[in-house]
Amino acid sequence: MPAQLPAPAGHRSDALARRLSDEFASVSPDAVHRCVADVQARMSHLGLEPTPPRVERMAREHLTGMLKSEPPSGRSPGGVDG
């Protein structure tokens, strides 16, 4: 059986964004994808290795904060971004 090659970073990012989009259904998928990309960029900029578990934790915290920071009366029917 041949050795399994790691998935390209973009593939992992897309899978992570899809998982988080399912978890945060009230946030638009585009906003979730941007969040994941922003977290990866920030981590790299700060000299941290953007491993999938780290990116997932930080993106999840950021998305949770987005939802909690908006008053229920201010939420649009389409979610945070739409």
N, C-alpha and C positions, 0 to 999 in steps of 0.2 A: 504494500500500500504506500503510495507516495506521500511525502510530508505535506501537511496542509499549510499553505501560505497564508499569512495574515491578510485580512481584507484591507483594501485601500482605505485611507483615512476618510475620504469622501463617502464611501459606502457606509462606514460605521457612523458617520455624522448623520447621514440620511436615515438610517435605521433608528438612531437615537431620537432624532427629531420626530419621526413617525410615532415612536413609543410615547414621547412626551405630548404629542398632539392628541393622542388617544386619552392620555391622563388629564390633560388640560383642554377639554373640548370647548370651553367657552373662549379660548384664545385662538385666534386665526392660525392656521398652519404656517402661513408666511411669517407671522410674528415668532412662532416657535422656532422655525428654521433660522431666522435672524438671531434669536437669542442664543442658540447653540453655536452659531458662527461667531458671534460677539464674544462669548465665553472662551472659545478656543483662541481667538485673537488676543484677548486680554491676558490669558494665561501665558501664551507665547511671549507677549510683550514684557511680561513681568519675569520672564526667565523660568517659568514653571513648565514642566512637561504636561501637555494637555492630554492626559490619558483618558480613555473613555469613561471610567468610573468617576474621575474628578470632574470632567466636563458635565456628566449627567447630574452629579450632586449640585454643582454650582448653578446649572441651568434650571434645575428643579427649584432651588431656593429662589432664584430670580423670578421665575414664573409665579411661584407662590406669593412672593412679595407684590408682584403686579396685581394679582387678584385681591389680596388683602388691603392694598392701599387705596382702592377705589370704592367709594361708598355704594351700597346696593342701589340707591336711588339714581346714581349717576351712570350705571352700567347700561350700555346700549343692548338691544335684543341680539345683535350679532356678535357680542363678546367684546373683549378689550380693544381689539384692533379693527373691528368692523361693524 
